[in-house]
Amino acid sequence: MPGMATFTAGDGNLHPLIMFDERDPDELARVHRLGTEILKICVDAGGTISGEHGVGLEKLKETHFVFCETDLDFERRVKKTFDPTDILNPGKMIPEPECML
């Protein structure tokens, strides 16, 4: 089990910090599952998975907790309109359909 978990919360954003040994593959997998569970609990309580830092790569798969595939497809089309060659943060922010959990 990971050694320690702590959170900072203030302006509506929750920043979990889970300390663990990344050299242990089993522990790493458990921490990733725990992170997903934390995000699911936040969404179920009426919150979201993103704050001032956006989604990036770490929470990309959990985007579907907040947005349905129709919403995500719309976001992909908007991004494609303004970034047709996908040079702005490729692979971040909006998961591709095959990246969904």
Helices and strands as residue ranges (DSSP letters): E 4-9, E 14-19, H 25-44, G 61-65, H 69-82, G 97-99
